[in-house]
Amino acid sequence: MHRYKSASPGPANPSWMRTAGLAAHFGVMHRTCLDAVQSGPDALAVVPSLSGRSGPHPLETLAAYLLPRLPAVALSAISGERGERDQRRVFRPDFFAVPDHEAVHGRHIVLVDDTWVTGSHLQSAAAALREAGAVRVTGLVLARRLRPDWGTTADFIAEQLVRPYDVAFCPVGRHVG
């Protein structure tokens, strides 16, 4: 997943195109279920990097490409000391700021993140959006990274991941495409 960020975002980046293609394929396969969801989203936001990346996050371009009908709302990382990488993997809504509360007030926001490791960044960013007035936040994560040596992850893998990943299985409507 990190390679889509290593060059310019967009069609000229092969890794970006593969990531966009996988996400678009999922969207096409499960369009019926996605369209049937009540109270559709009003806007989208992207979980910003906490690593000090300058400029727009490449995921912003990808999210706009995949969800073109949704206006983007700004979400930013608060600058300051956050410690080592593992110390940033805790629930901390104060790591994120919503510059324009009116842009999210009363809205249903789709919050897009590229990789779920512990879930703390997505959950913290969602809490920041809720604190700014969003009535609902739906998380959309493109990939999951599992490290068996972290906490109870080995147990999770053994007990919960009992079948191989299948893109035809719809997590929204539970149908198989």
C-alpha positions in Angstrom: 0.0 0.0 0.0 2.8 2.4 0.6 4.0 2.5 -3.0 0.9 4.4 -4.2 2.2 7.3 -2.1 5.8 7.1 -3.3 5.3 9.0 -6.6 2.8 11.5 -7.9 -0.7 10.5 -7.3 -2.9 9.8 -10.3 -2.9 7.7 -13.5 0.8 8.2 -14.1 1.6 6.2 -11.0 1.2 2.4 -11.6 0.8 1.6 -7.9 -1.8 4.3 -7.5 -3.7 2.9 -10.5 -3.6 -0.7 -9.0 -4.9 0.6 -5.7 -7.6 2.7 -7.5 -8.5 -0.4 -9.7 -9.0 -2.7 -6.7 -11.2 -0.2 -5.0 -13.2 0.5 -8.1 -13.6 -3.2 -8.8 -15.1 -3.6 -5.3 -17.4 -0.6 -5.8 -18.7 -2.0 -9.1 -19.2 -5.5 -7.7 -21.2 -4.2 -4.7 -22.9 -1.1 -6.2 -26.4 -2.5 -5.5 -25.7 -2.9 -1.8 -23.8 0.4 -1.5 -26.7 2.2 -3.2 -29.2 0.6 -0.9 -27.6 1.9 2.3 -30.0 4.4 3.9 -28.9 7.9 4.8 -26.2 8.1 2.2 -23.1 10.2 2.9 -23.0 13.9 2.3 -19.2 14.4 2.1 -15.9 12.7 2.4 -12.7 13.3 4.4 -9.3 11.6 4.3 -7.4 10.6 7.4 -4.2 12.7 7.1 -0.8 11.3 7.8 0.7 11.8 11.2 4.2 11.3 9.9 4.7 14.9 8.9 4.0 14.5 5.2 4.0 17.9 3.5 1.3 18.8 0.9 -1.8 17.0 0.1 -2.0 13.3 1.0 -2.1 11.1 -2.1 -5.2 9.4 -0.7 -7.1 12.7 -1.3 -6.7 12.3 -5.1 -7.6 8.6 -4.9 -10.7 9.3 -2.7 -11.9 12.0 -5.1 -11.4 9.7 -8.0 -13.4 6.9 -6.4 -16.1 9.0 -4.8 -16.5 11.9 -7.3 -20.0 12.9 -6.3 -19.1 13.6 -2.7 -17.5 17.0 -1.8 -14.4 16.8 0.3 -14.1 18.4 3.7 -10.8 19.2 5.3 -9.3 17.2 8.1 -5.8 18.0 9.2 -3.2 16.6 11.5 -2.2 18.7 14.4 1.5 19.5 14.4 3.5 18.7 17.4 5.3 15.9 19.2 3.4 12.6 18.9 6.2 10.2 19.9 7.4 7.2 18.0 5.3 5.3 15.5 3.9 2.9 18.1 3.1 5.8 20.5 0.9 7.3 17.7 -1.2 4.2 17.5 -3.5 5.1 20.3 -6.9 6.7 20.4 -6.2 10.5 20.3 -8.8 12.7 18.6 -6.6 15.7 19.5 -4.1 14.6 16.8 -6.7 15.8 14.2 -8.5 19.1 13.6 -11.5 20.1 11.5 -10.7 23.6 10.1 -14.3 24.3 9.0 -16.9 23.0 11.5 -19.7 24.3 9.3 -18.5 22.0 6.5 -19.2 18.9 8.6 -22.0 20.1 10.9 -25.1 17.9 10.6 -23.5 15.8 7.8 -22.8 12.1 7.2 -19.1 11.9 6.4 -17.3 9.0 4.7 -13.8 8.9 6.3 -11.3 7.2 4.0 -8.0 5.7 5.3 -5.5 3.7 3.3 -4.4 1.1 5.8 -5.9 -0.1 9.1 -3.2 -1.3 11.5 -4.6 -0.7 14.9 -7.6 1.4 13.9 -6.5 4.3 16.1 -6.0 6.9 13.4 -9.4 6.2 11.7 -11.2 6.1 15.1 -9.4 9.3 16.3 -10.2 11.2 13.1 -13.8 10.0 13.3 -14.1 11.3 16.8 -12.6 14.7 15.8 -15.3 14.9 13.0 -18.1 14.0 15.5 -16.8 16.6 17.9 -16.9 19.2 15.1 -20.6 18.4 14.5 -20.8 15.5 12.0 -23.9 13.4 12.9 -22.5 10.2 11.3 -19.1 9.0 10.2 -18.6 5.9 8.1 -15.1 4.5 7.8 -13.8 3.2 4.5 -10.4 1.5 4.7 -8.6 0.2 1.6 -6.3 -2.3 3.3 -5.7 -4.1 6.6 -2.2 -4.8 7.9 -2.0 -7.6 10.5 1.1 -8.1 12.6 0.8 -11.3 14.6 3.4 -10.0 17.2 1.1 -7.1 18.2 -1.1 -7.7 21.2 -3.9 -10.1 20.6 -3.6 -10.0 16.8 -2.4 -13.7 16.6 -5.6 -14.7 18.4 -7.7 -12.6 16.1 -6.1 -14.2 13.0 -6.6 -17.7 14.4 -10.2 -17.2 15.6 -11.7 -14.7 13.2 -10.0 -15.1 9.8 -11.4 -18.6 9.2 -11.9 -18.1 5.5 -9.8 -16.6 2.8 -10.5 -13.0 1.6 -13.0 -13.0 -1.2 -13.8 -9.7 -3.0 -17.2 -11.2 -4.0 -18.3 -11.3 -0.4 -20.1 -8.0 0.3 -19.5 -6.5 3.8 -22.3 -4.0 3.3 -25.2 -6.3 2.2 -23.7 -9.7 3.0 -24.5 -11.0 -0.5 -21.9 -12.9 -2.6 -21.5 -11.2 -6.0 
